Amino acid sequence: MDLTYPPEAEAFRTQIRGWLEENLPAGWFDEGFEQTADEKKAFNEAWPAKLYGGGWICASWPKEYGGKGLSTMENVVLAEEFARAKAPLRADFFGDTLVGPTILQHGTEEQKKHFLPAIMKGEMAWCQGFSEPDSGSDLASLKTTAVLDGDEWVINGQKVWTTQAQFADYCFLLARTDPEAPKHKGISYLLVPMQQDGIEVRGIVQPDGTAEFNEVFFTDARCPKDNVVGGLNDGWKVANSTLSHERGMSATTGYRRFQQEFNLMVDEAKANGKISDPIVRQGLTRYYSKIQILRINGLRGLTQTLNGTKDMGVISLSLTNKMFWSEMHRDAMELALNIFGAASMLVDSGPASGAWPAVMRAKGRDSYKPSPMMSSFFFSRSETIWGGTAEIQRNIVGERFLGLPREPKPPTPAK
């Protein structure tokens, strides 16, 4: 494992750091810096255009599609500097992190020229239409259909847990286009316009008052014939490439938000005396140790990637990484509630207010707005589910990596 960066990477780091210092709001790096609601709104609206102007959105993409063509090391340094500055590095997660790379890998030239510039500029919002009420972990059993009618696909069915569907311009959707084919073979990957009469979005209100998840109903919705990515009935392969982007965390930056939470937990435990509780101390030590494991494993994986070698240990790390950090964080957030106690439920007071890394906040619901820490607790429960449940991840590791027998299927009920 190499812990040093080459001189050219450090020079690039200096360039990025200078750009951030010039373009972030005055006082951004000062201790205790906070923005008003109006200032945050103005920043969020203006920032994507600044990122695009600097060339930092999707900077690893090829230059012919608007990127900078960054090397792996340059892309790592870019992510590190934005993480250090706590500055957003994307316009739309679903666009530039999931469907954009998928279109780059599997799309036609026409699709790349049409969709990629709008994704990079932050002009096109996306949502992911994979899961269905009866097709979650067994995604290949999905029932949403797409039938060709002239130059358009006619789509009927339902999707669920569709994050940000209420704001999306497009949905990258899995639909069954050949009902006679085996379940993994008759699926296509479609890019579906969301702003049309045949699509209804219904928010699913969560325990913390947010409604970022949605049910989406398709009733004779329309999609252009040419919006199939990766070829007709080959959507399962394309979807797996999308999921490979979703399941990863940046090699050398993924641990940082957990480290920030850990520091706040230690500070509060010292302040309220719980640092003397041996169970709390043991929990904090366990969390710290796992954060360091996550950090070191990221460096191991990066070293192997840069060297162009893959050993079985690194392959196993890539398979277990998401399962490791999501379960680690779930347990840590339970510990955080123990440390902060009732103060964790307060919105505008208590030690959790303000500094805690906010993952989810209620939008437009004045009746109940949870504290950032409580929102993080709720969100940590979902982290072991989205991107592949921990149970399914264990099956993948056991069957595909360790060569264990496949999990037996339940018997088919007698008719």
Residue pairs with C-beta under 8 A, 6 or more apart in sequence:
1 296
1 299
1 300
1 303
2 299
2 303
2 306
3 299
5 13
5 73
5 77
6 73
9 73
9 74
9 76
9 77
10 77
12 74
12 77
12 78
13 77
13 80
13 81
16 56
16 77
16 78
16 81
16 82
17 81
17 85
19 54
19 56
20 81
20 82
20 85
20 87
21 29
23 50
23 54
24 85
24 87
25 35
25 39
25 43
27 33
28 85
28 87
29 85
34 354
35 43
47 88
48 57
48 91
48 121
48 122
49 121
49 122
51 57
51 88
51 89
51 90
51 91
51 122
52 91
52 120
52 121
52 122
55 67
55 68
56 78
56 82
56 89
57 89
57 90
57 91
57 96
57 120
57 121
57 122
58 66
58 67
58 96
58 100
58 116
58 119
58 120
59 67
59 68
59 70
59 74
59 75
59 78
60 67
60 68
60 69
60 70
60 74
60 75
61 67
61 68
61 69
61 100
61 104
61 116
61 120
62 69
62 104
63 69
65 104
65 112
65 116
65 117
66 116
66 117
66 120
67 120
68 74
70 78
72 302
72 305
72 306
73 306
76 250
76 251
76 252
76 302
78 89
79 89
79 250
79 252
79 253
80 252
80 253
82 88
82 89
83 89
83 250
83 253
83 256
84 256
90 96
90 97
91 119
91 120
91 121
91 122
92 119
92 122
92 124
92 125
92 126
94 125
94 126
94 127
94 128
94 163
94 164
94 168
94 172
95 119
95 124
95 125
95 126
96 119
96 120
97 245
97 246
98 126
98 128
98 172
98 242
98 245
98 246
99 115
99 119
99 126
99 128
99 170
99 172
99 191
99 242
100 115
100 116
100 119
100 120
101 241
101 242
101 245
102 172
102 189
102 229
102 238
102 241
102 242
102 245
103 111
103 112
103 115
103 116
103 229
104 112
104 116
105 241
106 189
106 229
106 230
106 231
106 238
106 241
107 115
107 229
107 230
108 226
110 226
111 191
111 226
111 227
111 229
115 124
115 170
115 191
118 124
119 126
124 169
124 170
125 164
125 167
125 168
125 169
125 170
126 168
126 169
126 170
126 171
126 172
127 162
127 163
127 164
127 165
127 167
127 168
127 170
127 171
127 172
127 194
127 214
127 216
128 162
128 163
128 171
128 172
128 242
129 144
129 159
129 162
129 171
129 172
129 173
129 174
129 192
129 216
130 139
130 142
130 159
130 173
130 174
130 239
131 139
131 159
131 160
131 161
131 162
132 142
132 143
132 144
132 157
132 158
132 159
132 160
133 158
133 160
134 141
134 143
135 141
135 142
135 143
136 389
137 389
137 391
137 392
139 174
139 239
140 183
140 184
140 187
140 236
141 183
142 157
142 174
142 175
142 176
142 187
143 157
143 176
144 155
144 156
144 157
144 158
144 159
144 173
144 174
144 175
144 176
144 218
145 155
145 156
145 157
145 175
145 176
145 177
145 179
146 153
146 154
146 155
146 175
146 176
146 177
146 188
146 190
146 223
147 153
147 154
147 177
148 154
148 177
148 225
150 225
151 224
151 225
152 222
152 223
152 224
152 225
153 175
153 177
153 190
153 222
153 223
153 224
153 225
153 227
153 228
154 220
154 221
154 222
155 173
155 175
155 190
155 192
155 198
155 218
155 220
155 221
155 222
155 223
156 218
156 219
156 220
156 221
157 175
157 218
158 215
158 216
158 217
158 218
159 171
159 173
159 215
159 216
159 218
160 204
160 213
160 214
160 215
160 216
161 204
161 213
161 214
161 386
162 171
162 201
162 213
162 214
162 215
162 216
163 212
163 213
163 214
164 212
165 171
165 194
165 201
165 214
165 216
166 201
166 203
166 214
168 194
169 193
169 194
169 195
170 191
170 192
170 193
170 194
171 191
171 192
171 194
171 216
172 189
172 190
172 191
172 192
172 229
172 242
173 189
173 190
173 191
173 192
173 223
174 187
174 188
174 189
174 190
174 235
174 239
175 187
175 188
175 190
175 235
176 186
176 187
176 188
177 186
177 187
177 188
177 232
177 233
177 235
178 185
178 186
178 233
179 186
180 186
181 233
184 236
185 233
185 236
186 233
187 233
187 235
187 236
187 239
188 228
188 232
188 233
188 234
188 235
189 228
189 229
189 230
189 234
189 235
189 238
189 239
190 223
190 227
190 228
190 229
190 235
191 223
191 227
191 229
192 199
192 221
192 223
192 227
193 222
193 223
194 201
196 221
196 222
198 218
198 219
198 220
198 221
198 222
199 216
199 217
199 218
199 219
199 221
200 216
200 217
200 219
201 214
201 215
201 216
202 214
202 215
202 216
202 217
203 211
203 213
203 214
204 211
204 213
204 214
204 215
205 211
206 212
206 213
206 378
207 378
208 360
208 362
208 368
208 370
208 374
208 375
208 378
209 362
209 365
209 367
209 368
209 369
209 370
210 360
210 361
210 362
210 363
210 365
210 375
211 363
211 365
212 360
212 363
229 235
229 238
230 237
230 238
243 387
243 388
246 386
246 387
247 321
247 322
247 387
247 388
248 318
248 321
248 322
249 298
249 321
249 322
249 325
250 298
251 298
251 299
251 301
251 302
251 305
252 295
252 298
252 299
252 302
254 294
254 298
254 325
255 291
255 292
255 294
255 295
255 298
257 357
258 287
258 291
258 294
258 325
258 328
258 329
258 332
259 291
260 357
261 332
261 336
261 356
261 357
261 376
262 284
262 287
262 288
262 291
262 332
264 351
264 352
264 355
264 356
265 284
265 287
265 332
265 335
265 336
265 339
265 340
266 275
266 284
267 351
268 274
268 339
268 340
268 351
268 352
269 275
269 277
269 280
269 284
269 339
271 351
272 339
272 341
274 280
274 338
274 339
275 281
275 284
280 335
280 338
280 339
283 331
283 332
283 335
283 338
284 335
286 331
287 328
287 331
287 332
287 335
290 324
290 328
291 328
293 324
294 321
294 324
294 325
294 328
297 317
297 321
300 313
300 314
300 317
301 314
301 317
301 318
304 310
304 311
304 314
315 401
316 397
316 401
319 393
319 396
319 397
319 400
319 401
320 393
320 397
322 387
322 388
322 393
323 384
323 390
323 393
323 394
323 397
325 383
326 380
326 383
326 384
326 390
327 384
327 390
329 380
329 383
330 380
330 381
330 383
330 384
332 380
333 376
333 377
333 380
334 377
336 344
336 373
336 376
336 377
337 344
337 377
340 350
340 351
340 352
340 373
343 349
343 350
343 351
343 352
344 350
344 352
344 371
344 373
344 374
344 377
345 370
345 371
345 374
346 352
346 353
346 371
347 353
347 369
347 370
347 371
350 371
352 371
352 372
352 373
352 374
353 371
353 372
354 372
356 371
356 372
356 373
356 376
357 372
357 376
358 372
358 375
358 376
359 372
359 375
359 376
359 379
360 375
360 376
360 378
360 379
361 369
361 370
361 372
361 375
362 368
362 369
362 370
370 378
384 390
388 396
395 407
398 404
399 405
399 406
399 407
